[in-house]
Amino acid sequence: MTLPQVTLSDGTTLPAIVFGTYKLNGASGVEAMKNAIDVGYTGLDSAFNYENEGALGRALRECGHKREDLRISSKLPGRHHAYDEALATIEESLYRADVEYYDIYFIHWPNPKVGKYVEAWKALIEARKRGYVRSIAVCNFLPEHLQRLQDETGVLPSVNQIELHPYFPQAEARAWHKKHHIVTQSWSPLGRANDILQNPVLNTIAQKLNKSISQVILRWHHQLECIPLPKASGRKHQIENMSIFDFNLSDEDMKAIASLARPDGRTFNQDPSFYEEF
């Protein structure tokens, strides 16, 4: 299967669905990533703090695909936002994966209490100049953080990766991104597979289309012009999750899914301390 491609503001591309690798570590993680590449995923999302950049690199070396045909990413942790430290961390990411460059590199979260995310962003800009990374991006940034990047550096990220699923659709953030030509990536696109996979509204749509609820949700992301990041260790679910490009949700389906938004829809604790590990 050839996946549709999304062109970013800097001219680079990402596939319209990217394989998430959180908690895919060690030999089993390598096999899960190789399986994902084998069934057709060409984008894999990792992070320094996932401690699986080495597994990602091994999967790349053993998968039998050309490096230039794949899009891999990693992320700078919040504790390494000081400029020199950030550059050294990006270099360590390269060494861990044993690759010459990352296609896209993120700041994992703004860590606003420390307030050095602009410094970290300048380090990513420098890393791109040095050829360490092809595209630079962020995760979990609010519009106010993004605006500060633009005001102080004149450079906006190509992507902002945020929690996004039918219970937490992030309409305000998506609108800001679209206005400023930032692509939205969706982490936890299935809501951490909680009760959303038993939701009766989604089940009705899935039965009508003869698709799974997961496929309906991932198609919803695609039609919102977001790039979902589903994770699945098993081959069957990997194939199911990427098989979302042969059907469409109607306007009525999209409206029905929009009605599922909840004020408390976030999967994760809103306390900023949650992100300290990132």
Contacts in CASP RR format, 6 or more apart in sequence:
PFRMAT RR
TARGET T0000
AUTHOR 0000-0000-0000
METHOD contacts of the structure
MODEL  1
MTLPQVTLSDGTTLPAIVFGTYKLNGASGVEAMKNAIDVGYTGLDSAFNY
ENEGALGRALRECGHKREDLRISSKLPGRHHAYDEALATIEESLYRADVE
YYDIYFIHWPNPKVGKYVEAWKALIEARKRGYVRSIAVCNFLPEHLQRLQ
DETGVLPSVNQIELHPYFPQAEARAWHKKHHIVTQSWSPLGRANDILQNP
VLNTIAQKLNKSISQVILRWHHQLECIPLPKASGRKHQIENMSIFDFNLS
DEDMKAIASLARPDGRTFNQDPSFYEEF
1 39 0 8 1.000
1 40 0 8 1.000
1 242 0 8 1.000
1 243 0 8 1.000
1 245 0 8 1.000
3 15 0 8 1.000
3 16 0 8 1.000
3 17 0 8 1.000
3 40 0 8 1.000
3 41 0 8 1.000
3 42 0 8 1.000
3 242 0 8 1.000
3 245 0 8 1.000
4 15 0 8 1.000
4 16 0 8 1.000
4 245 0 8 1.000
5 13 0 8 1.000
5 14 0 8 1.000
5 15 0 8 1.000
5 16 0 8 1.000
6 13 0 8 1.000
6 14 0 8 1.000
6 15 0 8 1.000
6 16 0 8 1.000
6 183 0 8 1.000
6 227 0 8 1.000
7 13 0 8 1.000
8 14 0 8 1.000
8 135 0 8 1.000
8 158 0 8 1.000
8 159 0 8 1.000
8 183 0 8 1.000
9 156 0 8 1.000
9 158 0 8 1.000
9 181 0 8 1.000
9 182 0 8 1.000
9 183 0 8 1.000
10 135 0 8 1.000
10 158 0 8 1.000
12 103 0 8 1.000
12 104 0 8 1.000
12 134 0 8 1.000
12 135 0 8 1.000
12 158 0 8 1.000
13 71 0 8 1.000
14 43 0 8 1.000
14 71 0 8 1.000
14 103 0 8 1.000
14 104 0 8 1.000
14 159 0 8 1.000
14 183 0 8 1.000
14 227 0 8 1.000
15 41 0 8 1.000
15 42 0 8 1.000
15 43 0 8 1.000
15 71 0 8 1.000
15 227 0 8 1.000
16 222 0 8 1.000
16 227 0 8 1.000
16 245 0 8 1.000
17 41 0 8 1.000
17 218 0 8 1.000
17 222 0 8 1.000
17 227 0 8 1.000
17 228 0 8 1.000
17 229 0 8 1.000
17 230 0 8 1.000
17 241 0 8 1.000
17 242 0 8 1.000
17 244 0 8 1.000
18 41 0 8 1.000
18 43 0 8 1.000
18 44 0 8 1.000
18 45 0 8 1.000
18 71 0 8 1.000
18 73 0 8 1.000
18 185 0 8 1.000
18 227 0 8 1.000
18 228 0 8 1.000
18 229 0 8 1.000
19 33 0 8 1.000
19 36 0 8 1.000
19 41 0 8 1.000
19 43 0 8 1.000
19 44 0 8 1.000
19 45 0 8 1.000
19 229 0 8 1.000
19 230 0 8 1.000
19 231 0 8 1.000
19 238 0 8 1.000
20 44 0 8 1.000
20 45 0 8 1.000
20 46 0 8 1.000
20 229 0 8 1.000
20 230 0 8 1.000
20 231 0 8 1.000
21 29 0 8 1.000
21 32 0 8 1.000
21 33 0 8 1.000
21 44 0 8 1.000
21 45 0 8 1.000
21 46 0 8 1.000
21 50 0 8 1.000
21 52 0 8 1.000
21 55 0 8 1.000
21 56 0 8 1.000
21 231 0 8 1.000
22 47 0 8 1.000
22 50 0 8 1.000
22 231 0 8 1.000
23 50 0 8 1.000
23 231 0 8 1.000
24 32 0 8 1.000
24 33 0 8 1.000
24 50 0 8 1.000
24 52 0 8 1.000
24 55 0 8 1.000
24 231 0 8 1.000
24 233 0 8 1.000
25 50 0 8 1.000
25 51 0 8 1.000
25 52 0 8 1.000
25 55 0 8 1.000
26 52 0 8 1.000
26 55 0 8 1.000
28 233 0 8 1.000
29 52 0 8 1.000
29 55 0 8 1.000
29 59 0 8 1.000
29 233 0 8 1.000
30 55 0 8 1.000
30 58 0 8 1.000
30 59 0 8 1.000
30 62 0 8 1.000
32 232 0 8 1.000
32 233 0 8 1.000
32 234 0 8 1.000
33 44 0 8 1.000
33 55 0 8 1.000
33 56 0 8 1.000
33 59 0 8 1.000
33 63 0 8 1.000
34 59 0 8 1.000
34 62 0 8 1.000
34 63 0 8 1.000
35 234 0 8 1.000
35 235 0 8 1.000
35 238 0 8 1.000
36 44 0 8 1.000
36 232 0 8 1.000
36 238 0 8 1.000
37 44 0 8 1.000
37 59 0 8 1.000
37 63 0 8 1.000
37 65 0 8 1.000
37 70 0 8 1.000
38 63 0 8 1.000
39 235 0 8 1.000
39 238 0 8 1.000
39 239 0 8 1.000
39 242 0 8 1.000
40 242 0 8 1.000
41 238 0 8 1.000
41 242 0 8 1.000
42 69 0 8 1.000
42 70 0 8 1.000
42 71 0 8 1.000
43 70 0 8 1.000
43 71 0 8 1.000
43 72 0 8 1.000
43 73 0 8 1.000
43 103 0 8 1.000
44 56 0 8 1.000
44 59 0 8 1.000
44 70 0 8 1.000
44 71 0 8 1.000
44 72 0 8 1.000
44 73 0 8 1.000
45 72 0 8 1.000
45 73 0 8 1.000
45 161 0 8 1.000
45 185 0 8 1.000
45 229 0 8 1.000
46 52 0 8 1.000
46 53 0 8 1.000
46 56 0 8 1.000
46 72 0 8 1.000
46 73 0 8 1.000
46 74 0 8 1.000
46 75 0 8 1.000
46 97 0 8 1.000
47 53 0 8 1.000
47 74 0 8 1.000
47 75 0 8 1.000
47 77 0 8 1.000
47 106 0 8 1.000
47 108 0 8 1.000
47 278 0 8 1.000
48 74 0 8 1.000
48 75 0 8 1.000
48 76 0 8 1.000
48 77 0 8 1.000
48 80 0 8 1.000
48 89 0 8 1.000
48 92 0 8 1.000
48 93 0 8 1.000
48 96 0 8 1.000
48 108 0 8 1.000
49 75 0 8 1.000
49 77 0 8 1.000
49 108 0 8 1.000
49 277 0 8 1.000
49 278 0 8 1.000
53 74 0 8 1.000
53 93 0 8 1.000
53 96 0 8 1.000
53 97 0 8 1.000
54 96 0 8 1.000
54 97 0 8 1.000
54 98 0 8 1.000
56 72 0 8 1.000
56 74 0 8 1.000
56 97 0 8 1.000
57 72 0 8 1.000
57 96 0 8 1.000
57 97 0 8 1.000
57 98 0 8 1.000
57 99 0 8 1.000
60 67 0 8 1.000
60 70 0 8 1.000
60 72 0 8 1.000
60 97 0 8 1.000
60 99 0 8 1.000
61 98 0 8 1.000
67 99 0 8 1.000
70 103 0 8 1.000
71 103 0 8 1.000
71 104 0 8 1.000
72 97 0 8 1.000
72 99 0 8 1.000
72 102 0 8 1.000
72 103 0 8 1.000
72 104 0 8 1.000
73 102 0 8 1.000
73 103 0 8 1.000
73 104 0 8 1.000
73 105 0 8 1.000
73 106 0 8 1.000
73 137 0 8 1.000
74 93 0 8 1.000
74 97 0 8 1.000
74 102 0 8 1.000
74 105 0 8 1.000
74 106 0 8 1.000
75 105 0 8 1.000
75 106 0 8 1.000
75 107 0 8 1.000
75 108 0 8 1.000
75 139 0 8 1.000
75 278 0 8 1.000
76 86 0 8 1.000
76 89 0 8 1.000
76 90 0 8 1.000
76 105 0 8 1.000
76 106 0 8 1.000
76 107 0 8 1.000
76 108 0 8 1.000
76 120 0 8 1.000
76 123 0 8 1.000
76 124 0 8 1.000
77 89 0 8 1.000
77 108 0 8 1.000
77 278 0 8 1.000
78 107 0 8 1.000
78 108 0 8 1.000
78 109 0 8 1.000
78 111 0 8 1.000
78 114 0 8 1.000
78 120 0 8 1.000
78 275 0 8 1.000
78 276 0 8 1.000
78 278 0 8 1.000
79 111 0 8 1.000
79 276 0 8 1.000
80 86 0 8 1.000
80 88 0 8 1.000
80 89 0 8 1.000
80 120 0 8 1.000
81 107 0 8 1.000
81 111 0 8 1.000
81 114 0 8 1.000
81 115 0 8 1.000
81 116 0 8 1.000
81 117 0 8 1.000
81 119 0 8 1.000
81 120 0 8 1.000
82 116 0 8 1.000
82 119 0 8 1.000
82 120 0 8 1.000
83 119 0 8 1.000
83 120 0 8 1.000
83 122 0 8 1.000
83 123 0 8 1.000
84 123 0 8 1.000
86 119 0 8 1.000
86 120 0 8 1.000
86 123 0 8 1.000
86 124 0 8 1.000
87 123 0 8 1.000
87 126 0 8 1.000
87 127 0 8 1.000
90 105 0 8 1.000
90 123 0 8 1.000
90 124 0 8 1.000
90 127 0 8 1.000
90 132 0 8 1.000
90 133 0 8 1.000
91 132 0 8 1.000
93 102 0 8 1.000
93 105 0 8 1.000
94 100 0 8 1.000
94 101 0 8 1.000
94 102 0 8 1.000
94 132 0 8 1.000
101 131 0 8 1.000
101 132 0 8 1.000
101 133 0 8 1.000
101 134 0 8 1.000
102 132 0 8 1.000
102 133 0 8 1.000
102 134 0 8 1.000
103 133 0 8 1.000
103 134 0 8 1.000
103 135 0 8 1.000
104 133 0 8 1.000
104 134 0 8 1.000
104 135 0 8 1.000
104 136 0 8 1.000
104 137 0 8 1.000
104 158 0 8 1.000
104 159 0 8 1.000
105 124 0 8 1.000
105 127 0 8 1.000
105 132 0 8 1.000
105 133 0 8 1.000
105 135 0 8 1.000
105 136 0 8 1.000
105 137 0 8 1.000
106 136 0 8 1.000
106 137 0 8 1.000
106 138 0 8 1.000
106 139 0 8 1.000
106 159 0 8 1.000
106 161 0 8 1.000
107 117 0 8 1.000
107 120 0 8 1.000
107 121 0 8 1.000
107 124 0 8 1.000
107 137 0 8 1.000
107 138 0 8 1.000
107 139 0 8 1.000
107 141 0 8 1.000
108 139 0 8 1.000
108 140 0 8 1.000
108 275 0 8 1.000
108 278 0 8 1.000
109 139 0 8 1.000
109 140 0 8 1.000
109 141 0 8 1.000
109 275 0 8 1.000
109 278 0 8 1.000
110 117 0 8 1.000
110 138 0 8 1.000
110 140 0 8 1.000
110 141 0 8 1.000
110 142 0 8 1.000
110 145 0 8 1.000
111 117 0 8 1.000
111 275 0 8 1.000
112 145 0 8 1.000
112 272 0 8 1.000
113 272 0 8 1.000
117 141 0 8 1.000
117 145 0 8 1.000
117 148 0 8 1.000
117 149 0 8 1.000
118 148 0 8 1.000
118 149 0 8 1.000
118 152 0 8 1.000
118 153 0 8 1.000
121 136 0 8 1.000
121 138 0 8 1.000
121 149 0 8 1.000
121 153 0 8 1.000
121 155 0 8 1.000
122 153 0 8 1.000
124 133 0 8 1.000
124 136 0 8 1.000
125 136 0 8 1.000
125 153 0 8 1.000
125 155 0 8 1.000
127 133 0 8 1.000
127 136 0 8 1.000
128 134 0 8 1.000
128 135 0 8 1.000
128 136 0 8 1.000
135 158 0 8 1.000
135 159 0 8 1.000
136 155 0 8 1.000
136 157 0 8 1.000
136 158 0 8 1.000
137 157 0 8 1.000
137 158 0 8 1.000
137 159 0 8 1.000
137 160 0 8 1.000
137 161 0 8 1.000
138 145 0 8 1.000
138 146 0 8 1.000
138 149 0 8 1.000
138 157 0 8 1.000
138 159 0 8 1.000
138 160 0 8 1.000
138 161 0 8 1.000
139 160 0 8 1.000
139 161 0 8 1.000
139 162 0 8 1.000
139 187 0 8 1.000
139 278 0 8 1.000
140 161 0 8 1.000
140 162 0 8 1.000
140 163 0 8 1.000
140 275 0 8 1.000
140 278 0 8 1.000
141 149 0 8 1.000
141 157 0 8 1.000
141 160 0 8 1.000
141 162 0 8 1.000
142 173 0 8 1.000
143 172 0 8 1.000
143 173 0 8 1.000
143 176 0 8 1.000
146 156 0 8 1.000
146 157 0 8 1.000
146 160 0 8 1.000
146 176 0 8 1.000
146 180 0 8 1.000
146 182 0 8 1.000
149 155 0 8 1.000
149 156 0 8 1.000
149 157 0 8 1.000
150 156 0 8 1.000
150 180 0 8 1.000
156 180 0 8 1.000
156 181 0 8 1.000
156 182 0 8 1.000
157 182 0 8 1.000
158 182 0 8 1.000
158 183 0 8 1.000
159 182 0 8 1.000
159 183 0 8 1.000
159 184 0 8 1.000
159 185 0 8 1.000
159 227 0 8 1.000
160 173 0 8 1.000
160 177 0 8 1.000
160 182 0 8 1.000
160 183 0 8 1.000
160 184 0 8 1.000
160 185 0 8 1.000
161 184 0 8 1.000
161 185 0 8 1.000
161 186 0 8 1.000
161 187 0 8 1.000
161 229 0 8 1.000
162 170 0 8 1.000
162 173 0 8 1.000
162 184 0 8 1.000
162 185 0 8 1.000
162 186 0 8 1.000
162 187 0 8 1.000
163 170 0 8 1.000
163 186 0 8 1.000
163 187 0 8 1.000
163 188 0 8 1.000
163 266 0 8 1.000
163 267 0 8 1.000
163 268 0 8 1.000
164 170 0 8 1.000
164 174 0 8 1.000
164 184 0 8 1.000
164 186 0 8 1.000
164 187 0 8 1.000
164 188 0 8 1.000
164 189 0 8 1.000
164 221 0 8 1.000
164 226 0 8 1.000
165 186 0 8 1.000
165 188 0 8 1.000
165 189 0 8 1.000
165 190 0 8 1.000
165 191 0 8 1.000
165 196 0 8 1.000
165 217 0 8 1.000
165 267 0 8 1.000
166 196 0 8 1.000
166 199 0 8 1.000
166 202 0 8 1.000
166 217 0 8 1.000
166 220 0 8 1.000
166 257 0 8 1.000
166 260 0 8 1.000
166 261 0 8 1.000
167 191 0 8 1.000
167 196 0 8 1.000
167 260 0 8 1.000
167 261 0 8 1.000
167 262 0 8 1.000
167 265 0 8 1.000
167 267 0 8 1.000
168 191 0 8 1.000
168 261 0 8 1.000
168 262 0 8 1.000
168 265 0 8 1.000
168 266 0 8 1.000
168 267 0 8 1.000
169 224 0 8 1.000
169 258 0 8 1.000
169 261 0 8 1.000
170 184 0 8 1.000
171 261 0 8 1.000
173 184 0 8 1.000
174 184 0 8 1.000
174 224 0 8 1.000
174 226 0 8 1.000
176 182 0 8 1.000
177 183 0 8 1.000
177 184 0 8 1.000
178 184 0 8 1.000
178 225 0 8 1.000
183 225 0 8 1.000
183 226 0 8 1.000
183 227 0 8 1.000
184 224 0 8 1.000
184 225 0 8 1.000
184 226 0 8 1.000
184 227 0 8 1.000
185 226 0 8 1.000
185 227 0 8 1.000
185 228 0 8 1.000
185 229 0 8 1.000
186 221 0 8 1.000
186 226 0 8 1.000
186 227 0 8 1.000
186 228 0 8 1.000
186 229 0 8 1.000
187 229 0 8 1.000
188 267 0 8 1.000
188 268 0 8 1.000
189 217 0 8 1.000
189 218 0 8 1.000
189 221 0 8 1.000
189 228 0 8 1.000
189 229 0 8 1.000
189 230 0 8 1.000
190 196 0 8 1.000
190 197 0 8 1.000
190 214 0 8 1.000
190 217 0 8 1.000
190 218 0 8 1.000
190 230 0 8 1.000
191 267 0 8 1.000
192 267 0 8 1.000
194 267 0 8 1.000
196 202 0 8 1.000
196 213 0 8 1.000
196 217 0 8 1.000
196 260 0 8 1.000
197 213 0 8 1.000
197 214 0 8 1.000
198 213 0 8 1.000
199 213 0 8 1.000
199 260 0 8 1.000
201 256 0 8 1.000
201 257 0 8 1.000
201 259 0 8 1.000
201 260 0 8 1.000
202 213 0 8 1.000
202 216 0 8 1.000
202 217 0 8 1.000
202 257 0 8 1.000
202 260 0 8 1.000
203 213 0 8 1.000
204 256 0 8 1.000
205 216 0 8 1.000
205 249 0 8 1.000
205 253 0 8 1.000
205 256 0 8 1.000
205 257 0 8 1.000
206 212 0 8 1.000
206 213 0 8 1.000
206 215 0 8 1.000
206 216 0 8 1.000
209 216 0 8 1.000
209 247 0 8 1.000
209 249 0 8 1.000
211 219 0 8 1.000
211 247 0 8 1.000
212 240 0 8 1.000
214 230 0 8 1.000
214 237 0 8 1.000
214 240 0 8 1.000
214 241 0 8 1.000
215 240 0 8 1.000
215 241 0 8 1.000
215 243 0 8 1.000
215 244 0 8 1.000
216 249 0 8 1.000
216 253 0 8 1.000
216 257 0 8 1.000
217 257 0 8 1.000
218 228 0 8 1.000
218 230 0 8 1.000
218 241 0 8 1.000
218 244 0 8 1.000
219 244 0 8 1.000
219 247 0 8 1.000
219 248 0 8 1.000
219 249 0 8 1.000
220 249 0 8 1.000
220 254 0 8 1.000
220 257 0 8 1.000
221 227 0 8 1.000
221 228 0 8 1.000
222 228 0 8 1.000
222 244 0 8 1.000
222 245 0 8 1.000
223 248 0 8 1.000
223 249 0 8 1.000
223 254 0 8 1.000
230 241 0 8 1.000
232 238 0 8 1.000
232 240 0 8 1.000
232 241 0 8 1.000
249 257 0 8 1.000
268 274 0 8 1.000
END
